[in-house]
């Protein structure tokens, strides 16, 4: 399954925002540090985009099945910030003994 690199970054951003929203008003706060991401990517010409290029994050299975493409490894760091420029914080309840219900987040 190929995923546009922008969609992969957006998914991480969305999950951080969910964590921040879920922890709003809690006693214990964590500032999110840099987020390191690494992908195997494939660059393809996109005829629909007026001859532009698209960057796709590819899985090992997709790479193995693509006989005429070249993949590259790209890594980068992101430092999440709120729109006002302050650091992003996620919070948790200090009385909580475990991570809570992760059933909706496992197996992704």
DALINMO-V97980 format. One record per residue. PHI is phi in degrees with one decimal (* if undefined). OMEGA is omega in radians with two decimals (none if undefined). Layout:
# DALINMO-V97980
PHI/OMEGA
PHI/OMEGA
This chain:
# DALINMO-V97980
*/3.11
-95.0/3.14
-129.0/3.08
-60.7/-3.12
-56.8/3.12
-61.2/3.13
-69.2/3.12
-65.7/3.11
-65.8/3.13
-62.5/3.13
-64.7/3.10
-65.1/3.10
-59.3/-3.13
-61.7/3.12
-66.5/3.08
-64.9/3.11
-66.1/3.08
-62.5/3.14
-64.1/3.13
-64.6/3.14
-66.2/-3.13
-65.2/-3.11
-96.6/-3.11
-58.5/3.09
83.3/-3.14
-82.5/-3.10
-76.5/-3.06
-104.0/-3.06
-123.9/3.06
-118.7/3.01
-86.2/3.14
-77.5/3.08
-84.3/-3.12
-68.5/3.12
-109.5/3.14
-98.1/3.14
-127.2/3.10
-139.4/-3.10
-137.7/2.83
-88.2/-3.09
-121.3/3.05
-129.7/3.11
-102.2/-3.11
-127.0/3.00
-73.4/-3.11
-116.9/-3.11
-62.7/-3.14
-71.0/-3.11
-96.4/3.10
68.8/3.11
82.8/-3.14
-75.1/3.12
-108.6/3.03
-122.7/3.12
-110.8/-3.11
-117.8/2.95
-83.3/-3.06
-118.4/3.07
-87.8/3.11
-59.8/-3.14
-66.3/-3.14
-67.5/-3.13
-64.0/-3.10
-64.9/-3.10
-86.9/-3.10
-96.4/-3.02
-83.9/-3.06
-116.5/3.12
-119.7/3.07
-117.8/3.10
-109.0/3.13
-133.3/3.06
-101.6/3.09
-128.9/3.05
-136.1/3.14
-156.7/3.09
-114.9/3.06
-119.4/3.04
-115.5/-3.09
-62.2/3.09
-134.7/2.98
-73.0/-3.13
-58.8/3.14
-85.0/3.09
93.1/3.12
-80.2/3.13
-66.7/3.11
-76.4/3.12
-124.0/2.98
-118.0/-3.04
-124.4/3.08
-148.1/3.12
-82.6/-3.08
-66.0/3.12
-86.2/-3.10
-72.1/-3.09
-97.2/-3.11
-143.9/-3.08
-75.9/-3.11
86.1/-3.11
-79.3/3.13
-105.0/-3.03
-57.7/3.13
-79.4/-3.08
-113.9/-3.11
-87.3/3.08
78.6/3.12
-87.8/none
